[in-house]
Every structure is written in C-alpha cells, then in structure tokens.
Amino acid sequence: MDDSTSDLLGIGAFGRRVGLAPSALRFYDDCRVLLPAHVDPVTGYRSYSPDQQPRATLLRGLREAGLALADVVAVLDGTPEQARAVLERHHAAVREARRATDAALGAALEGLPPGPGGSEFTLGGAELASAARQVAPAAGRDPAHPVLGRVLVEFDRDEVRFVATDRYRLSLRTLRPRAAAGPPGRLLIDADTLVELGAWAARAAEVTLVARPGAPLTVRHPGGAREVPVAGGAFPAYREVLAALPGPSHRVVVERVALIAALGACGDAPAVALELGRDRLLVTLPDGTPAPIRPAAVREQPEPVRIGFDPAVLGAALEAGVGPDVLLEFSEVTGPVLVRSADQGSFTTLVMPVALPPAAPTPPRTPA
C-alpha cells in the first residue's frame, strides 16, 4: 500500500467507527452522498479517510432522525441558512407527528379492557414477521404455477434468506440468525402461511425454527409452538437471475411515499412510464399525461431514459420497503429495476418492466 492510501480504512472498519453498515456506505456511495476516498481499480474495494468521519457521523444522525436523503444533502452541502431551514421544518413535522401518535395510542389504551437430525436456527420474532410481510406479497397467485405461491427459505449458519417471486417481481430479505446449528438447507412454505406465522411470532423476542428432512417445520417460542407444513416443488433459480443482472447505468433516489402517490394518481392504468431526465424523475401515462411527484434527489447519467412498469406491481414493491426514500437502479430499458433502501440493506426487490407504446411525436412548430 502506498503512502497515499496507508491511512485509509476499509469499508468495514470505517463503518464500525461511524455506525454505518457496509451496505449503507455502498448505498451512500451510489447516491454520491458519501464517496469513498479511494476505490481499488482492480478489486473495487472502497476505502475511507479518517477525515470523513464527521460527515459520516452527521449523515447517520440525520438519517436516524428521519430526514429524507434530499434534506440530508441540503444539510451536508447547503449553506448554513439552508441547513437551518431544513432542520427546523423537520423538527416541527416530528413534533406534530409525535402529538398525533400520542393521541392515537392514548385513545387505544383507554379502550382496552383491564387486564435431532435436522437444523435449528433462532431469529428475532419481529425480524421474522417483518421478513414475511415484505417478501410474501411478491409470491404468485396463479393456480397453474403453485410453486410460485410459496416462499423459499434458505438457511445456513450465517444467513436465513426469504425469497418470493411471481415472475414479474422478485423480493429477497436476508436475516442473520442469532444462533444456528446443523447443516444448511432450504424449504418452501406457503406465502399466506408464512405471513400468519410471522404475525404469531411478532411479539416474541426470539423464535426458534427446527427443520428436519421429511417433517413439518417446527417453530417455537416461550408462548408455544407450531408445526408449519413444508411444500414441495422446484423454486426458480433466483441466484442465477440476480447474478446475471448487468451493472446499473442509471440510478435515481426518490422519496418512497411520493413515488407511491404518483403511481396511485395514475388510477387503473395498466402501465406507466418512469422518465429519468437530467435532474428529475417523472411518472407519466403512456400518452404523456404526468402524475405529480417531487423531483428526484440524486441522479446519475445525464442521458434521458423512459421505462414502462405496471403501477400495481411497482407500487407493491415500494410499499414493502422501509425508510423515507428508495434507490432505483436501471441497467437498460428492457431490464428490471432494482429497488433498494439504505434503511434496510437486507431487503431487495426486482421489478420487471412492461412494454410501452411509442411516445407521441412532438408536433412541428409553426413559423412565426
């Protein structure tokens, strides 16, 4: 290592210093909010300077306070006046939301009445419930393809992966087990059954799952135990699908709720177009009718691109996410969009595009 990089920290070491996961640091690099000081041209490994710690720490604090990425950028890179206006506006919004939450919870509380040979792994109950809620909506509902109505659960000592797809959308959530024993494996669970299981497990601090060949999945926590049927079938090779994705050529960060609202404003349209301009993201109907949306916070690549999506499918993928904003990654107009979030780097959704009719030609100008 030469003198120019001798004081740099790897992404893991730097992340531990500033309290950001490597997945979040990669997200902020992709968004051009916190660029690494050095990227190895051969391995692609990111390294950071100790001088970047104050910016990273402030970034983490602002995100923990619930600021959208566009507002975070304004605080980090704007004038003191701009930063003060953003923070005061957000502070007021947080106070109002807290008052509304206190009132709702208080009313709800007042209305309550008084009063061997397998593998074993332990997950947080809330984490299991969250994974079920996020992944299960991507499962298929076509009786002709029953295996698509199931969620794949893959497990080993380091990870438990929940995967669902209906061939138009693919959702993947990864959890880290708190304890694990036994060989790696995989099983299929009906999507609706997994959601019910998550709701049952949600209030438990920990849930233990025991998988044995040829037997139902046993799930237990201090409040009881359940036997979950394991389904058969050959689940699609999702790893090959993800591995075959080309690197993104377009990236845009947008407020998640604003994009959901824009899709909803398109009504029952079978398709909408996402148009990435130089400094904006537009949601339009195929005839060019726009739907309102706040401009995108960050954009990469100046070339405009227009991609069609089923608004119900894309909207459902956004609803399953968490956090105030999402990163959309596109590689080509005929390829899927990857939906990512810095607030939960373990959850990824892939949404396939749909064909759009050719855009209407611009009428010729009449000479003055």
N, C-alpha and C positions, 0 to 999 in steps of 0.2 A: 504494500500500500504506500503511495507516495505521500509527500508532506501535505499536499492539498486536500487529502481525504483522511489523514491519520487521526483527526479529532472527531470524525463523523461517527454517528451512532446508527446501527441497523434499525430497521423499522420496528422490530420487537422491543429493543432496548429503549428506543425513543418513546414508543407507545407507553411503556411502563412508567417512564418518567412523567409523562403528561396526562396519563389516564385515558388514553385513546386506544382502542383495539386496532390491530393492523388492518382489518377490513375497513374501519372508519378512516384511517390515514390514506388508504388507497382510494377510497371514495372522495376524500377532500383533494387528493392529487388530481383525480379525474375531473373534478369540478373546478380545478385551478384556484382553489381557496388556500391550500397549504401545500405548496410544491416542495418536494424533497430537494435538499441541497445538491444531491448527486444521484444519478441513476447509472448503474453499470451498463455500458453499451452491449456487453455480451450476455450477462445473466438477467438484466432488467431489475436487479435488486435496488431498492430505494435506500438512501442514507440521508440522515438529517443532522443539522448542525445544532450544538447546544444553544446557539443564539436564537434558534427558532422556538425555544421552549415557551417564552412568554406569549407569543402569538398562539401557539397550540393550546396552552392552558386557558387563555381567554376564549378561544374558539370553543373548547369543550364546555366551559362555564356558560357561555351564551346558548349553546345547544341544549344543555341541561335545563336552562331557564325557559326553553320552549320557543326560542326565536327561529323563524324561518330562515333558510340559508341566504335569501336575498337581504334580509335585515342584518344577518351576521356580517355579510360582506360590507354593508354600509357602515357598520360599527368599526370593523377592522381597517377598512381602507378609505372611509369617507373623512370629511372634516369633523372637528370636534362638535360643531353645531349639528351636523347631520347625525352623528352618533347619539348626541343627547336627545334629539327629537325622536329617533327610533326607540331608544330605551325608555323614554317617558311614555310614549304611546303604548309600548308593550306592557310596561308596568301597570298602566291604567286598565288595559284589557285583562291582565291577570287578576287584578283586584276585583273587577266586575265578575269574572268567571268564578272566582272563589266565593263571592257573595251568593251567586246563583246556586253553586254546588252546596254550600252550607244550608241554604233554604230548602233545597230539594231533599237532602239527606235528613235534615231535621224533621220535615214532614213525614218522610217514610218511617223514621224511627218511632215517631209518635203513634203511627198507625199499627205498629206491630203488637201482637198480644204479649203478655208477660211470659215471662217465662225462659331331582338329580339326573344327570344325562342330558341336561339342556343348558341354556344360557340365561343369565339373570342380570338385569341392569336396573338401576334406580334413577328416576328422573324427578324433577320438581313437579308437583301437581299442577301449578299454574302454567308451567312451561309446556306440559303435555296438552293441557286444554288450549293454550294459545296455538300450538302447532296444529292441532286438529281443526280449529276454527279457520286457520289460514289456508291450509292445504286442501281440506275436503271439498270446498266449492269448485276446485278445478277438476274433480272427478266427473266422469261421463254419466249420462242418464239414458243412454241408448240400450234397450234390452238386447239388441243384436250383438252388442260388444260388452258383455257383463264384466270382463276383467277391468275395463276402464272405469267401472263404478267402484273400484277398490283402491285403497291407499297402500302403497308399498312401504313397508317398514324394514329398513336395513339397519343392522346393529353390529358394532364391534366394541372393543374396549375404549375407543376414543370418541366415537360418534354414533348417534342414532339419527337416521335420516328418514323423513316422511316425504313421500313423493306421490303426486297425483297428476293425471293428465286426461283430457278428453280429445286429444289430438289437435286442438286449437289453442290450448293453453296448457302450460306445464308449471306446477308450483313445487318448490323444494324448500323444506325447512330442516335445518340441522341443529340438533341439541347435543350438548356434551353431558354424558352420564355422570352422576355423582359417584357411582360405584358400578363396576361391571365385572362379570366373571363368566367363563365359558367361551366356547368358540363363536366366531362371527356367524351371522345368519341373516335370513330375510323371510318375510311372511307377508301375506295380503290380508287386509281387514276391510270389510265393507265400510264405505265412507260415512254413511249415516251412523253406523255402529261406533266408529271412531269418535264422532262428534259427541254421541251420548256418553261414551267412556270419558272423554275429556271433561264434560260437564260434571260427571260423578267425581272425578279426581281433582277438580279445580281447587277445592278448599283444603286439600291435604298438602302438608309441607313437602312430603316425598311420596312417591308411588313406585312400587317395585313390580317389574314385569318379568315373568318367567316363561320362557319359550322352550318347549320340548317337541322333538320330532313327532308328528302324527297326533298331537294333542292340542286342545284349545290353548290360547294364550291366557295365562293366569295373571291377574292384576290385583294387587292388594295394597292397602294402606291401613293405618290404625283403625279406621272406621269400618273395615270389612274387606271382602274380596269378591272378585267377579271372574267368570270364565267367558272369554271372548272367542267366538268361532273364528277359525282361520280358513280363508277361502283358497281355492286352487286357481290355476291359470298361469299363463306366461305374460308377465308385465312387460310393456315396451322397454327397449334398451335405452333408457333415458340418458345414461352416461355418454353413450356414443353421440346422442343428439347434442348434448352440451359441448362435448369435445370438438364437434365438427363446426361449431359456430366460428365464423371469422372474427377478427378483432374489430371493435366498433370504429366506424368512420365518422359518426355523428353522435354527440352527447348533448343532452339538454336537461337542466334541472328546473323543475316547476313545482309550484305549490300543489300538493296532492288534492286537497279539498277543492281548489279552484278548477283543476282539470276534471275532477269528478262532476262538478257542477256544469262545466262546459259540455261534457258529454250528455248529461241529463237534459240540457237545454235543446239538444237535437231531437228530442222526442223519440218516436218509434222508428227513426231512420235505420235501415239495415246496414248502413255504412257511413262512416265519417272519415274525413281526411285530416291528418295531422301535417301541417305545413311548417317546416322549420325554416325561418328566414335568418337574416344576419343577426338580429337582436331580439327575436320574438318567436313564440310558438303560437300558431293559430289552429283552432279547431273549426272545420267548416264542413258543410254538407257537400255532396258531390257536385251540386250546382253552383257552389261557391258561396252560399249563404253562411256568414260567420256565426259562430257561437262565442259569447263573451268569455274571456279568460285574461287573467293578469299576465303581463309579459314574463317570459322566462327569465330566470335569474342569471344563468350561465349558459353559454353556448360554445360549442367547438365546431370548427369548419364553417367557412362563410358561404359555401355553395348551398342554395336552397334545395330542399327535398320535400316531396309530397308522398305520404304513405297512407293507405286506407286500412281501417280497422272496424270490426263490429263493435259499436259502442257498448253493448251489453257485456261482451267478453272483456274488453279493456277496462271498463268501469268496475267489473267484479274483481279484476286483478288489483286495481288501485284500492278498492275497498278493503281487500285483505291485508294491505300493507299497514305500516305504522309510521308515525312521525309526521311532521308538517310538510315535508316535500319528498319528491322522488327523483331519481336519476334515471332517465330513459336513454338506452344505448341502442343505436341502429347501426347495422353494417351495410345494408342495401335495401332498396325499396321493396324487393320481393322476399326479404328475410324477416324473421321475427324481431320483436323489440324485447329487450331485456329490461325488466323493471327492478330497480334496486333501491335500497334505503340505507342511509348511514346510521339510522337509529336501531336497525336490526340487520346487521350484515349477514346473519344466518338464514335470511329468507330471501328467495329469488323467485321471480315469476317470468315465464317466457310466454309471449302472446304472438300468435301468428297473424299476419296481415290478411286483408281481403282485397280483391281486385276493385279498382275504381274506374268508372268511365272516363274517357279523356276529358281534360279540363276544357271548358268552353273557350273558343278563341276570343281574343280581345278585339272588339270592333275597331275598324280603322278610324283614324282621326279625320275629321272634316277640316280641310284647309280653311284658315281664317280669311 
